[in-house]
Amino acid sequence: MRALRFSYVLPDPGSYPEWSAFDADLAVMKQHGFDAVELQIADPAHLDETRLRRSLEAVGYPLCAFQTGGSYATHGNCLCTRDEKVRRRTIELMRRFVALAARWQATIVFGSLQGRLTDEPDRAVGEERIADALLEIGRDATEQGVTIAFEPVSRIEVGFHNTIAEAAQLVRRLNLAGVRLMIDTYHMNIEERKMLAPLAAVADILAHVHLSETNRDVLGTAHWDTAALLRELARLDYRGYCSVGVYHTRLPRDQCIRGCREALHQSQQ
């Protein structure tokens, strides 16, 4: 059975007070046995790719994926809005992400840039705008050999395609090699009635996994059954990365990295 590969989510390197602090986090990840890094990137235009490449080469890490949703909160970018200028601006941002992914052979995590019902109260209208935009961006991704991993995000954060079934339906409707599905355990815990039941039906389009505890702290500090998920992914011969994200904690990052890796090790016993 194929061994699962684990990455850890770090902030945009540009958000660190010093680049050396980013390098220190990578070193801790390497020490504790993570296989790759996933980054939260606000805009590829502001990423120092030369310096990033040096840092990743120093620890032998690929950039397996990057998240795109941060600019929803900071700049109001989204695809459901009736404001055509905002939609076009967001599509152009996604095009930059596609180009970045092609340079790094990385997966694009897409979810929050759909927007909320406050951006478009008519769910059907918003979904069609999202579908149209994703079709346009997805064609670019397919041509460049890039994968956009469409993430079902809970209704607390996003107004559209909240469940695995809803997101999978759009992925299959678009029928593009560059648009696949991903899952996030935090959002699954909110939206799915049976946590693991939907996975077998989407195994053929599943490209990325986010492992996030139900309290968004270190794995094992709440009630998500990580071991059961890992067994199911292995049974389904999942071949992508499992990226661990800790987003709400009082612990320093090095302790989070160590604690999550220990929890993963225990889950695989």
C-alpha positions in Angstrom: 0.0 0.0 0.0 1.3 3.4 -1.0 2.6 5.5 1.9 0.8 8.8 2.5 2.8 12.1 2.1 2.4 14.9 4.6 3.0 18.6 4.3 2.5 21.5 6.7 0.9 24.8 6.0 3.0 27.9 6.6 2.1 31.6 6.1 3.4 33.6 3.2 7.1 34.0 3.7 6.7 37.8 3.2 4.6 37.9 6.4 7.4 36.9 8.6 9.4 39.6 10.4 12.6 38.1 9.0 13.1 35.5 6.2 15.3 33.6 8.6 12.2 32.9 10.7 10.6 31.2 7.7 13.8 29.1 7.2 13.7 28.1 10.9 10.1 26.8 10.5 11.2 24.8 7.4 14.0 23.3 9.4 11.7 22.2 12.2 9.4 20.6 9.6 12.3 18.7 8.1 13.5 17.6 11.6 10.1 16.1 12.4 9.6 14.3 9.1 7.2 16.4 6.9 7.6 15.8 3.2 6.7 19.2 1.7 5.3 22.6 2.5 2.1 24.4 1.5 2.0 28.2 1.6 -0.7 30.8 2.2 0.0 33.3 -0.6 -1.8 36.6 -0.9 -0.6 37.5 -4.4 2.1 35.8 -6.6 3.2 39.3 -7.7 4.6 39.9 -4.2 6.3 36.5 -3.7 10.1 36.5 -3.8 10.4 33.2 -5.8 14.1 33.3 -6.0 14.6 33.4 -2.3 11.8 30.9 -1.7 13.5 28.5 -4.1 16.8 28.8 -2.2 15.0 28.1 1.1 13.2 25.0 -0.2 16.2 23.6 -1.9 18.1 23.9 1.3 15.8 21.4 3.0 14.9 19.4 -0.1 11.2 20.4 -0.1 8.8 20.8 -2.9 6.1 23.5 -2.7 3.2 21.0 -3.0 0.4 23.6 -2.9 -0.6 27.1 -2.0 -3.8 28.7 -0.8 -5.5 31.5 -2.6 -8.3 32.7 -0.4 -6.5 35.3 1.8 -7.3 38.2 -0.6 -11.0 37.8 0.0 -10.6 39.2 3.5 -7.9 41.7 2.6 -9.1 43.0 -0.8 -12.6 41.7 -1.2 -11.7 39.5 -4.2 -14.4 37.0 -5.0 -16.2 35.3 -8.0 -19.8 35.4 -7.0 -20.3 39.1 -6.8 -22.5 41.1 -9.2 -19.6 43.6 -9.5 -18.0 42.7 -12.8 -14.8 44.6 -12.0 -14.2 42.6 -8.9 -14.9 39.3 -10.7 -12.4 40.2 -13.5 -9.9 41.3 -10.9 -10.3 38.0 -9.1 -10.0 36.0 -12.3 -6.8 37.8 -13.2 -5.5 37.1 -9.7 -6.3 33.4 -10.3 -4.5 33.5 -13.6 -1.3 34.7 -11.8 -1.8 31.8 -9.4 -2.0 29.4 -12.3 1.2 30.8 -13.8 2.9 30.4 -10.3 1.7 26.8 -10.0 3.0 26.0 -13.5 6.5 27.3 -12.5 6.5 25.3 -9.2 4.5 22.2 -10.3 2.2 22.9 -7.3 -1.5 22.5 -6.6 -3.8 25.5 -6.3 -6.2 25.4 -3.3 -9.4 27.3 -4.3 -12.4 27.8 -2.1 -12.8 31.1 -0.2 -12.5 33.2 -3.4 -16.0 32.0 -4.2 -17.4 34.6 -1.8 -20.3 34.8 0.6 -24.1 35.2 0.3 -23.6 38.8 1.4 -21.7 39.3 -1.9 -24.5 37.6 -3.9 -27.7 36.7 -2.0 -29.1 34.7 -4.9 -27.3 31.3 -4.5 -28.1 30.1 -8.0 -26.9 33.3 -9.6 -23.7 33.2 -7.5 -23.0 29.5 -8.4 -23.3 30.2 -12.1 -20.8 33.1 -11.9 -18.4 30.9 -9.9 -18.9 28.1 -12.5 -18.3 30.4 -15.4 -15.1 31.8 -13.8 -13.8 28.4 -12.9 -14.4 27.2 -16.4 -12.3 30.1 -17.7 -9.5 29.7 -15.2 -9.7 25.9 -15.4 -9.1 25.9 -19.1 -5.9 27.9 -18.5 -4.9 25.5 -15.7 -5.5 22.5 -18.0 -3.4 24.0 -20.8 -0.5 24.6 -18.4 -0.7 21.2 -16.7 -1.8 22.7 -13.4 -4.4 21.4 -10.9 -6.9 23.7 -9.2 -8.1 21.8 -6.1 -11.7 22.9 -5.4 -12.3 23.0 -1.7 -15.8 22.6 -0.2 -15.7 25.3 2.5 -18.4 25.5 5.3 -21.3 27.9 5.2 -19.6 29.8 8.1 -17.0 31.1 5.7 -18.3 30.7 2.2 -21.8 30.9 0.7 -21.6 28.3 -2.1 -20.6 24.6 -2.7 -20.3 23.9 1.0 -20.4 20.1 0.8 -18.2 17.5 -0.9 -21.2 16.5 -3.1 -21.9 20.0 -4.2 -18.2 20.8 -5.1 -17.8 17.4 -6.8 -20.9 18.0 -8.9 -19.4 21.2 -10.3 -16.0 19.5 -10.8 -17.6 16.8 -12.9 -19.8 19.2 -14.7 -16.8 21.3 -15.8 -15.0 18.1 -16.8 -11.5 19.7 -17.0 -8.3 17.9 -16.1 -7.1 21.1 -14.4 -10.1 21.3 -12.0 -10.2 18.6 -9.3 -11.6 18.2 -5.8 -10.0 18.5 -2.4 -11.3 18.0 1.2 -10.7 19.8 4.5 -11.5 17.9 7.7 -12.5 21.0 9.6 -15.2 21.9 7.0 -16.2 18.2 6.7 -16.9 18.1 10.4 -19.4 21.0 9.9 -21.1 20.1 6.7 -21.0 16.3 6.3 -23.4 14.0 8.0 -21.1 10.9 7.7 -17.5 12.0 7.7 -15.8 9.3 5.5 -18.8 8.1 3.5 -18.5 10.6 0.6 -14.8 9.8 -0.1 -15.2 6.6 -2.1 -17.5 8.3 -4.6 -15.0 11.1 -5.3 -11.7 9.1 -5.1 -11.2 9.5 -8.9 -11.2 13.3 -8.7 -9.6 13.8 -5.2 -6.4 15.8 -5.6 -5.5 17.3 -2.2 -6.4 16.9 1.5 -6.3 19.4 4.3 -6.0 17.9 7.8 -7.3 20.4 10.3 -8.5 19.6 13.8 -12.1 20.4 14.6 -10.9 23.2 16.9 -8.2 24.2 14.3 -5.5 23.6 16.9 -2.9 20.9 16.9 -4.1 17.5 15.7 -5.3 15.3 18.5 -6.5 18.2 20.7 -10.1 17.8 19.7 -12.2 15.0 18.3 -11.4 14.4 14.7 -10.6 10.8 14.0 -7.4 11.3 12.0 -6.5 7.6 12.1 -9.8 6.6 10.4 -9.3 9.2 7.7 -5.8 8.0 6.9 -6.9 4.4 6.7 -9.6 5.4 4.3 -7.3 7.4 2.1 -4.8 4.6 2.0 -7.6 2.1 1.1 -8.6 4.4 -1.8 -5.0 4.6 -2.9 -5.0 8.4 -2.6 -1.8 9.7 -4.1 -1.8 13.4 -3.3 -0.5 15.3 -0.2 -2.2 15.6 3.2 -1.5 19.1 4.3 -1.7 19.8 8.0 -3.1 23.3 9.0 -3.1 24.8 12.5 -5.0 28.1 12.4 -6.1 28.8 16.0 -3.6 28.1 18.7 -1.7 29.6 21.6 1.3 27.5 21.0 4.5 28.6 19.1 4.7 27.2 15.6 7.6 24.8 16.3 5.5 23.1 19.0 2.5 22.9 16.6 4.7 21.2 14.0 6.1 18.7 16.4 2.7 18.0 18.0 1.0 17.4 14.7 3.7 15.1 13.4 3.5 13.1 16.6 -0.3 12.9 16.2 0.1 11.6 12.7 2.6 9.0 13.8 0.3 7.7 16.5 -2.6 7.7 14.0 -0.6 5.4 11.7 0.3 2.8 14.3 
